[in-house]
Amino acid sequence: MAPSVDRVRTDPSHPATARVVVIGGGIIGVCTAFFLARKGIKVVLCEKGEIAGEQSSRNWGWCRKMGRDPREIPLAIEALRLWPEMNTLVGAETGFRRDGIIYLCRTQKELAKREAWLESVGKPFQLDSRLLSRNQLTRVLPGLAGPWLGGLSTPSDGRAEPAHAAPAIAEAARRLGATILTQCAVRGVETQGGRIAGVVTERGTIACESVVLAGGVWSRLFCRPLDLRLPQLKVLSSVMRTEPLAGGPETSASGFGFGLRKRLDGGYTLASWNGNIADIVPDTFRFLGDFLPAMLMQRGSVKPRLGGRFVRELLLPRRWRLDRPSPFEAVRVLDPPAHQAILKQARTHVTEAFPVFHGMRVAESWGGMIDVTPDGIPVISGVDALPGFFIATGFTGHGFGIAPGAGRLMAELVMGETPVVDPTPFRYSRFTDGTRHRPSPLA
């Protein structure tokens, strides 16, 4: 069951030309379009389904610097600088509130890991993260129960509303001159002289100088006909929301088996901290060498599953004609069911930590597909082999929180401007230049 999302109408006209076409109407795509439109660039955003119809409305809604891979920290800092301004910048409610985030620790081993991140990453970047004792935890999280030894807290982190944020940013981009096309799949690109010359959509062709692929879990499939190797896999995350619940924590928190965020409606978004599912598909074997280090490091946090998705993805074409329907038109919105057993466990764990949740009523639950890379950090980059083609994908569950920073960075790269942060860690070429792909052991 998909969560309810603010609806964004499509523009009635299909432009024949644009400076930039953005493929994908998730939070990364709309932020990129917004920052391009602020520069006065003629930009068209094409979404095969609805704005924020997939993972951008299905995530937890956390906006954090804490616990990030050190390569992502500068981008997260920029995003958390922008988030408090987003309501003003877009003229609408994105739901952002700076109420902090806490990682709860039950064991000395967990505390040691959080302390190692704080010493190696948090303090060098001058973040306001700090370790809390059990007594300090109960002052920040009233009603906390259970054998928690302490936790890691970052008061300047926050939360926003996935159902509102991307639609609000898309509408703001439109007011700045962007064209927003929903139910309009891009089937492929056209080239001239070895560089981007346009895109072919199901409604016709748009001539353009640059293309930004912000297609989430669909990005790998889009790159295949272009002979671009993009190691990317999908991970299923299951989430539920409660009816309004009085007496719960204002600060977002996670602990063994659960994560929570208070919502603007007074309810909570709840999920499992480490209860995700990775369907075994043909790409699992194609990219096994790339992902094996991450699989070994994160054993137990992602559970493999073999099912019908293997056959469905095996039958996907490698190439298709651009004058006929593409795979992107066959599935407008990827809407996987939630894994109810994982959510049942999350409910048990959150109730043990916060007894107030004994009285919670679940309003709805949903699944969402996270696009992951071998090293756990995104691609935000041009592609040297295809001038004018840019990729912003593989955010590995971090995309919502760092989206304003990522959108600004992508817009600057497209325009050839000085980037707000060093883009080197996010280069596409790391998958072809012999770089060893390792997630940070501290993140």
GUMAR-189998 format. One record per residue (C-alpha): residue number from 1; chain; x, y, z. Coordinates in steps of 0.02 Angstrom, whole numbers, plus 50000, padded with zeros to 5 digits. Layout:
N
PT  pos  unit     c1     c2     c3
PT  NUM     A      X      Y      Z
...
END
This chain:
443
PT  pos  unit     c1     c2     c3
PT    1     A  50000  50000  50000
PT    2     A  50075  50166  49947
PT    3     A  50076  50312  50071
PT    4     A  49970  50464  50032
PT    5     A  50072  50596  49943
PT    6     A  50031  50775  49892
PT    7     A  49982  50769  49710
PT    8     A  50077  50873  49583
PT    9     A  49985  50911  49421
PT   10     A  50073  50891  49256
PT   11     A  50105  51035  49138
PT   12     A  49993  51017  48985
PT   13     A  50125  51062  48855
PT   14     A  50272  50954  48802
PT   15     A  50417  51072  48763
PT   16     A  50517  51039  48606
PT   17     A  50677  51109  48682
PT   18     A  50759  51136  48851
PT   19     A  50932  51173  48918
PT   20     A  50923  51026  49040
PT   21     A  50807  50876  49057
PT   22     A  50796  50793  49227
PT   23     A  50738  50612  49224
PT   24     A  50651  50563  49385
PT   25     A  50532  50656  49500
PT   26     A  50597  50596  49667
PT   27     A  50674  50711  49796
PT   28     A  50843  50715  49707
PT   29     A  50767  50754  49538
PT   30     A  50654  50893  49601
PT   31     A  50794  50973  49704
PT   32     A  50906  50971  49550
PT   33     A  50769  51050  49444
PT   34     A  50735  51179  49580
PT   35     A  50916  51236  49593
PT   36     A  50934  51242  49404
PT   37     A  50774  51344  49388
PT   38     A  50839  51465  49521
PT   39     A  50984  51499  49402
PT   40     A  50862  51543  49264
PT   41     A  50898  51382  49167
PT   42     A  50760  51312  49058
PT   43     A  50734  51140  49135
PT   44     A  50606  51003  49104
PT   45     A  50578  50867  49234
PT   46     A  50504  50704  49169
PT   47     A  50430  50576  49289
PT   48     A  50358  50410  49226
PT   49     A  50233  50404  49369
PT   50     A  50197  50534  49503
PT   51     A  50310  50654  49595
PT   52     A  50383  50566  49748
PT   53     A  50282  50410  49705
PT   54     A  50420  50290  49753
PT   55     A  50557  50294  49887
PT   56     A  50554  50483  49907
PT   57     A  50386  50469  49996
PT   58     A  50421  50301  50079
PT   59     A  50576  50339  50182
PT   60     A  50588  50380  50367
PT   61     A  50603  50569  50343
PT   62     A  50765  50587  50440
PT   63     A  50882  50730  50394
PT   64     A  51049  50691  50475
PT   65     A  51235  50718  50479
PT   66     A  51261  50595  50621
PT   67     A  51326  50424  50574
PT   68     A  51366  50471  50396
PT   69     A  51510  50402  50296
PT   70     A  51647  50535  50312
PT   71     A  51645  50556  50123
PT   72     A  51463  50614  50136
PT   73     A  51482  50731  50284
PT   74     A  51517  50892  50185
PT   75     A  51362  50860  50080
PT   76     A  51258  50822  50235
PT   77     A  51318  50983  50317
PT   78     A  51264  51083  50165
PT   79     A  51095  50993  50163
PT   80     A  51065  51031  50347
PT   81     A  51111  51212  50314
PT   82     A  50979  51218  50178
PT   83     A  50839  51116  50259
PT   84     A  50788  51252  50385
PT   85     A  50774  51374  50239
PT   86     A  50674  51260  50124
PT   87     A  50501  51313  50183
PT   88     A  50546  51493  50143
PT   89     A  50637  51451  49982
PT   90     A  50494  51349  49911
PT   91     A  50351  51444  49992
PT   92     A  50270  51289  50063
PT   93     A  50278  51164  50206
PT   94     A  50411  51031  50188
PT   95     A  50389  50974  50367
PT   96     A  50567  51009  50422
PT   97     A  50592  51024  50609
PT   98     A  50761  51029  50697
PT   99     A  50721  50912  50842
PT  100     A  50879  50807  50844
PT  101     A  50915  50623  50820
PT  102     A  50982  50495  50946
PT  103     A  51060  50324  50920
PT  104     A  51022  50217  51073
PT  105     A  51153  50090  51128
PT  106     A  51122  49933  51230
PT  107     A  51299  49865  51238
PT  108     A  51475  49926  51263
PT  109     A  51515  49869  51086
PT  110     A  51378  49982  51015
PT  111     A  51438  50127  51121
PT  112     A  51617  50099  51065
PT  113     A  51564  50105  50882
PT  114     A  51471  50269  50909
PT  115     A  51617  50342  51006
PT  116     A  51737  50291  50867
PT  117     A  51630  50384  50739
PT  118     A  51621  50535  50853
PT  119     A  51810  50543  50875
PT  120     A  51855  50503  50694
PT  121     A  51716  50596  50602
PT  122     A  51604  50702  50711
PT  123     A  51736  50802  50802
PT  124     A  51851  50833  50652
PT  125     A  51701  50905  50559
PT  126     A  51652  51007  50714
PT  127     A  51479  50930  50725
PT  128     A  51375  50954  50881
PT  129     A  51362  50765  50906
PT  130     A  51394  50703  51083
PT  131     A  51382  50546  51188
PT  132     A  51244  50540  51318
PT  133     A  51235  50438  51477
PT  134     A  51079  50342  51523
PT  135     A  51023  50482  51639
PT  136     A  51049  50611  51502
PT  137     A  50950  50503  51380
PT  138     A  50796  50502  51491
PT  139     A  50797  50692  51498
PT  140     A  50797  50705  51308
PT  141     A  50682  50554  51281
PT  142     A  50550  50556  51420
PT  143     A  50471  50386  51449
PT  144     A  50622  50288  51388
PT  145     A  50630  50112  51461
PT  146     A  50744  49963  51439
PT  147     A  50928  49923  51468
PT  148     A  51006  50067  51370
PT  149     A  51184  50111  51422
PT  150     A  51190  50275  51328
PT  151     A  51178  50348  51156
PT  152     A  51246  50465  51024
PT  153     A  51148  50627  50998
PT  154     A  51154  50765  50867
PT  155     A  51033  50904  50916
PT  156     A  51055  50999  50751
PT  157     A  50990  50852  50647
PT  158     A  50806  50848  50607
PT  159     A  50658  50775  50516
PT  160     A  50545  50822  50371
PT  161     A  50388  50753  50288
PT  162     A  50421  50642  50136
PT  163     A  50240  50655  50079
PT  164     A  50253  50845  50069
PT  165     A  50434  50891  50035
PT  166     A  50466  50834  49855
PT  167     A  50296  50893  49792
PT  168     A  50322  51064  49873
PT  169     A  50495  51080  49794
PT  170     A  50428  51026  49624
PT  171     A  50292  51159  49629
PT  172     A  50422  51290  49678
PT  173     A  50530  51238  49530
PT  174     A  50379  51260  49417
PT  175     A  50349  51436  49484
PT  176     A  50530  51475  49440
PT  177     A  50500  51421  49260
PT  178     A  50531  51232  49261
PT  179     A  50413  51118  49165
PT  180     A  50350  50969  49266
PT  181     A  50288  50820  49166
PT  182     A  50213  50672  49259
PT  183     A  50155  50510  49178
PT  184     A  50290  50546  49051
PT  185     A  50426  50415  49041
PT  186     A  50591  50451  48957
PT  187     A  50631  50303  48845
PT  188     A  50810  50351  48804
PT  189     A  50928  50485  48745
PT  190     A  50982  50549  48575
PT  191     A  51162  50596  48536
PT  192     A  51249  50700  48405
PT  193     A  51436  50703  48381
PT  194     A  51458  50589  48532
PT  195     A  51367  50700  48656
PT  196     A  51190  50723  48721
PT  197     A  51071  50805  48597
PT  198     A  50902  50763  48672
PT  199     A  50786  50637  48755
PT  200     A  50644  50534  48683
PT  201     A  50492  50529  48795
PT  202     A  50330  50435  48770
PT  203     A  50255  50601  48715
PT  204     A  50393  50651  48595
PT  205     A  50570  50716  48585
PT  206     A  50646  50858  48687
PT  207     A  50807  50931  48618
PT  208     A  50928  50978  48757
PT  209     A  51110  51006  48800
PT  210     A  51116  50905  48961
PT  211     A  51022  50762  49045
PT  212     A  51020  50721  49230
PT  213     A  50971  50542  49270
PT  214     A  50895  50543  49445
PT  215     A  50799  50382  49422
PT  216     A  50825  50296  49589
PT  217     A  50817  50107  49572
PT  218     A  50776  50127  49386
PT  219     A  50943  50209  49346
PT  220     A  51038  50047  49317
PT  221     A  50909  49991  49187
PT  222     A  50912  50159  49099
PT  223     A  51102  50150  49084
PT  224     A  51107  49977  49006
PT  225     A  51065  50028  48826
PT  226     A  51197  50165  48842
PT  227     A  51329  50034  48883
PT  228     A  51363  50120  49049
PT  229     A  51404  50002  49191
PT  230     A  51315  50061  49348
PT  231     A  51332  49938  49494
PT  232     A  51170  49962  49586
PT  233     A  51053  49846  49681
PT  234     A  50884  49864  49766
PT  235     A  50844  49841  49950
PT  236     A  50666  49831  50017
PT  237     A  50629  49938  50169
PT  238     A  50465  49917  50263
PT  239     A  50384  50062  50355
PT  240     A  50224  50097  50451
PT  241     A  50140  50251  50521
PT  242     A  50031  50268  50674
PT  243     A  49878  50370  50713
PT  244     A  49914  50523  50822
PT  245     A  49991  50467  50986
PT  246     A  50012  50578  51140
PT  247     A  50162  50567  51254
PT  248     A  50292  50502  51131
PT  249     A  50464  50577  51100
PT  250     A  50490  50733  50997
PT  251     A  50669  50683  50955
PT  252     A  50692  50550  50821
PT  253     A  50778  50394  50885
PT  254     A  50837  50222  50840
PT  255     A  50888  50072  50942
PT  256     A  50899  49885  50925
PT  257     A  50762  49834  50803
PT  258     A  50675  50001  50776
PT  259     A  50683  50180  50715
PT  260     A  50553  50317  50743
PT  261     A  50508  50493  50690
PT  262     A  50367  50603  50751
PT  263     A  50256  50667  50611
PT  264     A  50171  50835  50590
PT  265     A  50002  50750  50612
PT  266     A  50051  50691  50787
PT  267     A  50079  50511  50735
PT  268     A  50243  50420  50710
PT  269     A  50336  50340  50568
PT  270     A  50408  50175  50629
PT  271     A  50524  50049  50548
PT  272     A  50659  49923  50587
PT  273     A  50837  49991  50600
PT  274     A  50913  49838  50516
PT  275     A  50767  49737  50449
PT  276     A  50785  49757  50261
PT  277     A  50766  49631  50120
PT  278     A  50879  49610  49968
PT  279     A  50796  49510  49831
PT  280     A  50918  49399  49737
PT  281     A  50909  49451  49554
PT  282     A  51023  49430  49403
PT  283     A  51115  49591  49447
PT  284     A  51159  49514  49615
PT  285     A  51276  49397  49521
PT  286     A  51332  49525  49391
PT  287     A  51391  49642  49528
PT  288     A  51441  49513  49659
PT  289     A  51623  49565  49652
PT  290     A  51575  49747  49680
PT  291     A  51457  49714  49825
PT  292     A  51543  49570  49913
PT  293     A  51643  49680  50035
PT  294     A  51484  49771  50087
PT  295     A  51389  49607  50104
PT  296     A  51523  49539  50220
PT  297     A  51530  49699  50324
PT  298     A  51342  49711  50344
PT  299     A  51296  49531  50373
PT  300     A  51132  49518  50468
PT  301     A  51070  49694  50430
PT  302     A  51005  49648  50256
PT  303     A  50920  49480  50229
PT  304     A  50932  49396  50057
PT  305     A  50773  49328  49978
PT  306     A  50744  49227  49820
PT  307     A  50575  49247  49739
PT  308     A  50478  49303  49587
PT  309     A  50580  49462  49565
PT  310     A  50725  49359  49498
PT  311     A  50624  49300  49348
PT  312     A  50543  49470  49319
PT  313     A  50711  49556  49310
PT  314     A  50786  49415  49208
PT  315     A  50655  49450  49074
PT  316     A  50690  49637  49067
PT  317     A  50763  49688  48898
PT  318     A  50939  49754  48881
PT  319     A  50885  49872  48742
PT  320     A  50722  49935  48669
PT  321     A  50662  50040  48525
PT  322     A  50629  50220  48569
PT  323     A  50472  50229  48461
PT  324     A  50387  50093  48564
PT  325     A  50337  50078  48748
PT  326     A  50485  50053  48864
PT  327     A  50500  49956  49028
PT  328     A  50474  50121  49119
PT  329     A  50296  50133  49054
PT  330     A  50256  49955  49108
PT  331     A  50278  49999  49293
PT  332     A  50230  50178  49330
PT  333     A  50253  50165  49518
PT  334     A  50355  50029  49603
PT  335     A  50244  49983  49751
PT  336     A  50312  49830  49842
PT  337     A  50215  49764  49992
PT  338     A  50288  49789  50164
PT  339     A  50368  49641  50251
PT  340     A  50244  49623  50394
PT  341     A  50352  49507  50501
PT  342     A  50488  49640  50507
PT  343     A  50362  49774  50555
PT  344     A  50292  49661  50692
PT  345     A  50467  49646  50765
PT  346     A  50492  49835  50753
PT  347     A  50329  49862  50847
PT  348     A  50387  49745  50985
PT  349     A  50556  49831  51002
PT  350     A  50489  50009  51001
PT  351     A  50360  49964  51133
PT  352     A  50495  49893  51244
PT  353     A  50593  50055  51227
PT  354     A  50443  50173  51243
PT  355     A  50295  50093  51334
PT  356     A  50183  50234  51272
PT  357     A  50179  50143  51105
PT  358     A  50078  50001  51184
PT  359     A  49925  50103  51138
PT  360     A  49975  50143  50959
PT  361     A  49860  50109  50813
PT  362     A  49941  50074  50645
PT  363     A  49860  50180  50509
PT  364     A  49952  50105  50360
PT  365     A  50111  50018  50307
PT  366     A  50210  50014  50146
PT  367     A  50368  49952  50063
PT  368     A  50496  50052  49967
PT  369     A  50646  50007  49860
PT  370     A  50812  50087  49909
PT  371     A  50945  50108  49774
PT  372     A  51113  50054  49844
PT  373     A  51293  50063  49782
PT  374     A  51440  49952  49831
PT  375     A  51522  50086  49939
PT  376     A  51361  50156  50013
PT  377     A  51380  50331  49942
PT  378     A  51292  50405  49791
PT  379     A  51343  50445  49614
PT  380     A  51330  50632  49582
PT  381     A  51432  50653  49426
PT  382     A  51451  50682  49242
PT  383     A  51496  50536  49131
PT  384     A  51656  50563  49031
PT  385     A  51607  50437  48897
PT  386     A  51446  50532  48860
PT  387     A  51467  50721  48874
PT  388     A  51311  50808  48934
PT  389     A  51250  50654  49030
PT  390     A  51247  50665  49220
PT  391     A  51195  50538  49351
PT  392     A  51124  50570  49526
PT  393     A  51078  50403  49601
PT  394     A  51129  50265  49722
PT  395     A  51093  50363  49881
PT  396     A  51082  50202  49984
PT  397     A  50940  50262  50094
PT  398     A  51018  50434  50127
PT  399     A  50942  50529  49981
PT  400     A  50799  50616  50069
PT  401     A  50906  50691  50206
PT  402     A  51044  50756  50094
PT  403     A  50934  50800  49945
PT  404     A  50947  50991  49955
PT  405     A  51137  50981  49957
PT  406     A  51140  50847  49821
PT  407     A  51022  50946  49710
PT  408     A  51126  51103  49727
PT  409     A  51287  51006  49691
PT  410     A  51212  50922  49538
PT  411     A  51150  51088  49469
PT  412     A  51323  51164  49490
PT  413     A  51407  51017  49403
PT  414     A  51286  51029  49256
PT  415     A  51322  51214  49237
PT  416     A  51510  51195  49257
PT  417     A  51514  51304  49413
PT  418     A  51624  51288  49566
PT  419     A  51541  51150  49668
PT  420     A  51482  51182  49845
PT  421     A  51577  51027  49904
PT  422     A  51714  50920  49828
PT  423     A  51623  50801  49709
PT  424     A  51769  50680  49692
PT  425     A  51699  50545  49810
PT  426     A  51538  50540  49707
PT  427     A  51618  50523  49534
PT  428     A  51545  50393  49418
PT  429     A  51720  50345  49359
PT  430     A  51759  50262  49526
PT  431     A  51670  50109  49457
PT  432     A  51790  50099  49310
PT  433     A  51956  50168  49374
PT  434     A  52002  50024  49490
PT  435     A  51942  50105  49651
PT  436     A  51905  49978  49788
PT  437     A  51724  49995  49843
PT  438     A  51707  49990  50031
PT  439     A  51574  50066  50144
PT  440     A  51646  50158  50292
PT  441     A  51658  50040  50442
PT  442     A  51607  50186  50553
PT  443     A  51445  50234  50463
END
